[in-house]
Amino acid sequence: MLDGRDIKLIDIIDAHPDIDPVDLAERFSVSDRSVRTYVRKTNEALGSCAQIEKRRGGGYSLRVLNASAFAALRARDAHAGQDAVPTTPEARVDYLLNDLLSRADWITVDDLASILFVSRNVITSDLRQVAATLERFGLVLEKRPHYGIRVTGPEMSRRLCLANLTLDCIIGTGGSASLDVIARCVSESLAEEDFQINSAAYQNLLVHIAVAVERIRANCYVPMEPEHLERMRSTPEYLIAKKVAAAVERELTAELPEEEIGYIAIHLAGKQTLYTPGSDADANLVISDEVWNVVSRMLEMVWNAFHFDFRNDLELRMNLARHIVPLSVRLRYRMRIDNPLLSDIKQRFPVAYSMALESSCILAEEYGNALSEDEVGYIALAFALAIERQKSERPRKNILVVCASGQGSARLLEWRYRQEFGTWLDRIETCDVAHVASRDLTGIDYVFTTVPLERKLPVPVREVKYFLDDEDVNSVRRILSGEAAAAAPLAAYFDERLFLGALDAEDKDGALDALCARVAEVHDVPGDFRALVQRREELAQTCFGNLVAMPHPVTPVTTSTFVAVAVLNHSVSWNGQEVRAVFLVSVSSLRDQKLDAFYRGMARLLTSREAIQKLVSNPDFATLLDVIDTYSPEPEKE
């Protein structure tokens, strides 16, 4: 009988006649000697219907001796062998996760290598990815000499990790917990109660129930604190969960204990993503003092880090609070949810995403788990809406336009300014240069003059040409729309002394140590600067994806804003993501600094794949300035 390794070997050789022994060994991640052993054992299984032969000085080929017998042998053994053995690193990791999560006993690395027909070194490498995945769910890959390895951790965490694997791995071949049957039970129960649930949460619920049924059949149960279960019994979701559980029990002849009903209710309670105005989601939603205080802390953090003041924005507060009620359930129970808009959110609203990423550490601290990028993306939508609303609600400005002389020319200027900048203007007043000194400027926000003024005025003055050219129009528009006309370009925040190109760092800590040491040499920073950066790393992720991380102190501690950059010779793991470019940011603690343009430029730069690839390929300061200039220009109009 052919096993999975035999079938894999036959398929490879059949598809690549005269395949080189070295190539074949690489495909199995074993030595040439092991390949010879594989060939010998496969030939024994093939018998007289076919043989694998090696040409002298050449490679391996398959010679079929009896076509009908060979076809019959393949048909009989293909399903049992080929489907059971993964052939790619990704498939092996999924297989290992499913195997280790489903077993309670120990298993050795050598046994796993034998099962998957690869070397011990390959399994050891795959297990590093397995351990990283388990860690995200609060599970540990325990190792013990002479025993082997096993997964340790709460049963609920095992289930949540299983639910994130492919459905084939979750249910297994021949599992009786049919997703179609469960879907029918859930759909009918929710329809009877007129309970709405989005598609992503619906799929998560189906998978949760399927995993629960399989684990219960293996006598693995999830405990729940009695007081917590008592609280769940009083919720409307619990009554619906009872109806779902009864239907599942009826269809699948599997008894679900009350704790399992409680966890179905938890899934229903964590069903929502971002609150949608006008939906029915508000009907039974209670925003507690705890949630309200969490929102306050988030907005305070955004103010400290970005100098955007949303602390009195009631609509943003309500949107975040409504979203956090179900989000807190997902965080407490490590429930994951996909965000199909994530890449678009990062690209279109980079500043809002940065705000969400920064404030997510408050949520992680409060509810015990870090937010995934998908969850951060949903929070970013709330901030993006607030930013856009803040732009549209900016108070209109009153301006005085000064010209050389003549009422006619003054009226012409007034008309031109109203035409170009009417969106941002309330009142336009005009006067000639001779009367500026006696003019009452109460209520005037800006003075625009076509001629030099000999005396200083108590309000900002901007000289422009009589016939406004494009440069004047853009400059005035930035002033009136709230942009700083003389805002520092992004490159001004970078210093060649704070650039570490081609840095050798073994890990994240090594990169941070080198950057913080260099910062301390150039700037006056507190002695605990490195500790403040580390504290921020512990609260929530600072990696953006795109091979980039943006660490920073947990609170602003410097009088100026600057960026230190390290380009690493090889990628390091940064909370599970690969990073090659590190931008250590320290923002000014001075409240009067406007940093919105800085954050917009940084966000565009860090999310630009072309910019980062160019910097990584040419790790020098000149390249950094070039990509800043090319990929993060300041917009002239919002």
PEHU-V162140 format. One record per residue. BURIAL is b if it has 16 or more other C-alpha atoms within 10 Angstrom, else e. D_CENTER is the distance of its C-alpha to the mean C-alpha in Angstrom with 2 decimals. Layout:
BURIAL:D_CENTER / BURIAL:D_CENTER
This chain:
e:46.64 / b:43.65 / b:40.51 / b:36.96 / b:37.52 / b:40.78 / b:39.25 / b:36.42 / b:39.10 / b:41.38 / e:38.72 / b:37.68 / b:41.32 / b:42.40 / e:39.74 / e:40.56 / e:44.33 / b:45.63 / b:42.20 / b:42.39 / b:42.30 / e:39.78 / e:37.38 / b:37.92 / b:37.31 / e:33.95 / e:32.88 / b:33.66 / b:32.51 / b:36.01 / e:39.21 / b:42.05 / e:44.16 / e:41.71 / b:41.71 / e:45.50 / e:45.31 / b:42.92 / b:45.32 / e:48.31 / e:46.87 / b:45.66 / b:49.14 / e:50.65 / b:48.56 / b:49.47 / e:53.19 / e:55.53 / b:53.26 / b:51.28 / b:50.69 / b:48.26 / b:50.36 / b:49.83 / e:51.81 / e:53.56 / e:51.59 / e:49.00 / b:46.26 / b:45.91 / b:46.85 / b:47.40 / e:50.99 / b:51.53 / e:55.06 / e:55.11 / e:52.73 / e:53.30 / e:52.98 / b:49.79 / e:48.25 / e:49.26 / b:47.77 / b:44.42 / e:44.38 / e:45.20 / b:42.64 / b:39.72 / e:37.78 / e:38.29 / b:37.37 / b:34.97 / e:32.54 / b:32.36 / b:31.42 / b:28.05 / b:28.51 / e:25.08 / e:22.86 / e:20.06 / e:22.78 / b:24.31 / b:21.21 / b:21.01 / b:24.76 / b:24.74 / b:22.16 / b:24.27 / b:27.47 / b:26.63 / b:25.15 / b:28.22 / e:30.84 / e:32.18 / e:34.36 / b:33.90 / b:33.66 / b:34.23 / b:32.21 / b:35.38 / e:35.63 / b:32.11 / b:32.97 / e:36.14 / e:34.52 / b:32.06 / b:34.71 / b:32.83 / b:33.58 / b:32.75 / e:30.73 / b:28.49 / b:27.89 / e:27.26 / e:24.56 / b:22.94 / b:23.18 / e:20.94 / b:18.01 / b:19.45 / b:19.56 / e:15.93 / b:14.97 / b:17.68 / e:16.56 / b:13.30 / b:15.90 / b:18.42 / b:20.69 / b:22.71 / b:24.33 / e:27.79 / e:30.29 / e:34.05 / e:36.83 / e:39.14 / e:37.00 / e:33.79 / b:30.28 / b:28.90 / b:25.93 / b:26.53 / b:24.84 / e:25.13 / b:25.96 / b:23.35 / b:20.61 / b:22.30 / b:22.22 / b:18.58 / b:17.83 / b:20.49 / b:19.12 / b:15.96 / b:18.34 / e:20.21 / e:22.86 / e:25.63 / b:24.65 / b:24.30 / b:27.68 / e:29.40 / e:32.38 / e:35.00 / e:33.02 / e:34.74 / b:31.88 / e:31.71 / b:28.65 / e:31.07 / b:33.26 / b:30.47 / b:29.14 / b:32.68 / b:33.10 / b:29.94 / e:30.63 / e:34.25 / b:33.61 / b:31.02 / e:33.39 / e:36.30 / e:34.55 / e:33.07 / e:29.62 / e:26.72 / b:23.36 / e:20.63 / e:20.27 / b:16.93 / b:18.36 / b:21.67 / e:20.47 / b:18.79 / b:22.17 / b:24.18 / b:22.39 / b:22.76 / b:26.45 / b:27.01 / b:25.68 / b:27.70 / b:30.86 / b:30.61 / b:30.01 / b:32.87 / e:35.11 / e:34.38 / e:35.46 / e:32.06 / b:31.55 / b:29.01 / e:30.65 / e:30.01 / e:31.58 / e:34.69 / e:33.95 / e:30.44 / b:31.99 / e:34.64 / e:32.17 / b:30.51 / b:34.02 / e:34.51 / e:31.53 / e:31.99 / b:29.16 / b:31.29 / b:34.22 / b:32.18 / b:30.71 / b:34.36 / b:35.27 / b:32.43 / b:33.41 / b:37.07 / b:36.45 / b:34.45 / e:37.21 / e:39.82 / e:38.32 / e:37.11 / e:39.74 / b:37.21 / e:37.71 / b:34.63 / e:35.39 / b:34.65 / b:31.61 / b:30.03 / b:30.90 / b:29.18 / b:25.87 / b:26.26 / b:26.80 / b:23.61 / b:21.69 / b:23.67 / b:23.02 / b:19.23 / b:19.54 / b:18.37 / b:15.26 / b:16.17 / b:19.90 / e:22.03 / e:25.29 / e:28.32 / e:26.86 / e:28.55 / b:25.62 / e:27.45 / e:30.54 / e:29.93 / e:27.15 / e:28.17 / e:26.32 / e:27.45 / e:28.25 / e:25.48 / b:22.79 / b:24.65 / e:24.72 / b:20.99 / b:20.51 / b:23.19 / b:21.51 / b:18.23 / b:20.37 / b:22.45 / b:19.56 / b:18.55 / b:22.27 / b:22.66 / b:19.78 / b:20.01 / b:23.53 / b:22.55 / e:24.71 / b:23.45 / b:25.34 / e:28.02 / e:25.95 / e:26.96 / e:25.17 / b:21.74 / b:22.73 / b:23.71 / b:20.66 / b:18.36 / b:20.93 / b:21.25 / b:17.57 / b:17.43 / b:20.45 / b:18.87 / b:15.44 / b:17.51 / b:18.94 / b:15.74 / b:14.72 / e:18.30 / b:18.52 / b:15.11 / b:14.94 / b:11.87 / b:11.47 / b:10.20 / b:9.41 / e:11.56 / e:11.29 / b:7.67 / e:9.18 / e:12.16 / b:10.72 / b:9.28 / e:12.69 / e:14.96 / b:13.86 / b:12.50 / b:14.49 / b:13.44 / b:9.70 / b:11.03 / b:13.15 / b:10.66 / b:8.70 / b:12.28 / b:13.75 / b:11.28 / b:13.32 / b:16.26 / b:14.87 / b:14.01 / e:17.53 / b:19.19 / b:17.96 / b:17.51 / b:13.97 / b:10.63 / b:8.11 / b:5.30 / b:2.08 / b:5.36 / b:7.51 / b:6.52 / b:7.20 / b:10.42 / b:11.42 / b:11.15 / b:13.69 / b:16.10 / b:16.10 / b:16.52 / e:19.46 / b:20.94 / b:20.87 / e:22.62 / e:25.06 / e:25.87 / e:26.83 / e:29.11 / e:30.68 / e:31.66 / e:35.39 / e:37.66 / b:39.56 / b:43.31 / b:44.63 / b:48.02 / b:48.93 / b:51.75 / b:53.93 / b:57.17 / e:59.60 / e:60.54 / e:59.49 / e:58.86 / e:56.36 / b:54.57 / e:54.29 / e:52.95 / b:50.23 / b:49.39 / e:49.07 / e:46.86 / b:44.45 / b:44.33 / e:43.61 / e:40.81 / e:39.15 / b:40.28 / e:36.74 / b:36.56 / b:40.26 / e:42.48 / e:45.80 / b:47.20 / e:50.35 / b:52.46 / b:55.24 / b:57.06 / b:56.82 / e:60.15 / e:59.00 / b:55.62 / e:57.21 / e:58.65 / e:55.70 / e:54.06 / b:50.31 / e:49.38 / e:46.31 / b:45.63 / b:42.08 / b:42.70 / b:45.75 / b:45.70 / b:48.86 / b:50.46 / b:52.80 / e:52.43 / e:53.14 / e:55.48 / e:54.30 / e:51.01 / e:49.60 / e:47.63 / e:44.76 / e:42.61 / b:44.62 / b:43.43 / e:45.96 / b:45.60 / e:47.91 / b:50.25 / e:48.94 / b:45.17 / e:43.59 / e:39.94 / e:39.06 / b:40.71 / b:39.04 / b:35.54 / b:36.43 / b:37.91 / b:35.02 / b:32.53 / b:34.87 / b:35.43 / b:31.84 / e:30.88 / b:29.68 / e:31.50 / e:34.02 / e:34.19 / e:30.54 / e:29.91 / e:28.25 / b:24.95 / b:26.93 / e:29.01 / b:26.31 / b:26.39 / e:29.30 / e:30.47 / e:31.42 / b:27.77 / b:26.74 / b:26.52 / b:26.60 / b:26.59 / b:25.79 / b:26.38 / b:23.98 / e:23.85 / e:20.58 / b:18.23 / e:21.13 / e:23.51 / b:21.54 / b:21.25 / e:24.92 / e:26.05 / b:24.28 / b:25.44 / e:28.91 / b:29.16 / b:28.10 / e:30.82 / e:33.34 / e:32.75 / e:31.90 / e:33.37 / b:30.59 / e:31.18 / e:31.85 / e:28.81 / b:26.37 / b:24.80 / e:24.64 / b:22.91 / b:20.19 / b:19.94 / e:19.88 / b:16.79 / b:15.07 / e:16.23 / b:14.87 / b:11.10 / b:8.80 / b:9.96 / b:8.47 / b:7.26 / e:7.29 / b:10.72 / b:12.54 / b:12.25 / b:12.08 / b:13.60 / b:15.35 / b:17.96 / b:20.48 / b:19.71 / b:22.45 / b:24.12 / b:27.17 / b:28.54 / b:30.81 / e:29.29 / b:25.86 / b:25.15 / b:22.64 / b:23.30 / b:21.91 / b:21.97 / b:21.68 / b:21.75 / b:24.21 / b:21.94 / b:18.28 / b:17.41 / e:14.86 / b:12.59 / b:11.30 / e:11.09 / b:9.85 / b:12.82 / b:13.85 / b:17.09 / b:17.17 / b:16.96 / b:17.66 / b:19.10 / b:19.65 / b:22.40 / b:23.09 / b:26.57 / b:27.67 / e:30.20 / e:29.58 / e:31.40 / e:29.02 / b:27.06 / b:23.73 / b:22.15 / b:23.24 / b:21.93 / b:18.37 / b:18.57 / b:19.86 / b:17.38 / b:14.36 / b:16.19 / b:17.12 / b:13.86 / b:12.23 / b:15.54 / e:15.65 / e:19.44 / b:19.68 / b:17.77 / b:19.61 / e:22.84 / b:22.35 / b:21.59 / e:24.64 / e:26.84 / b:25.87 / b:28.37 / b:28.54 / e:30.22 / b:27.35 / b:24.93 / b:27.26 / e:27.54 / b:23.86 / b:23.65 / b:26.65 / e:25.57 / b:21.90 / b:21.59 / e:24.87 / b:25.32 / e:25.86 / e:29.40 / e:28.79 / e:26.01
